[in-house]
């Protein structure tokens, strides 16, 4: 059962790759979707980094400079 599932997934990936490689519309759709996903990932990472920085600032008191 698992072997059959893995085979189906592999054949689906190959079929999808062939479809995208031979179709301009599909290729442009994949590129557009890929750009949107990367933009969302960048936004999420910026939010997490900002949250981590603000948590770190609250955690450690600032030292006075002489």
HELIX and SHEET records of a PDB file:
HELIX    1   1 UNK A    2  UNK A   22  1                                  21    
HELIX    2   2 UNK A   24  UNK A   59  1                                  36    
END                                                                             
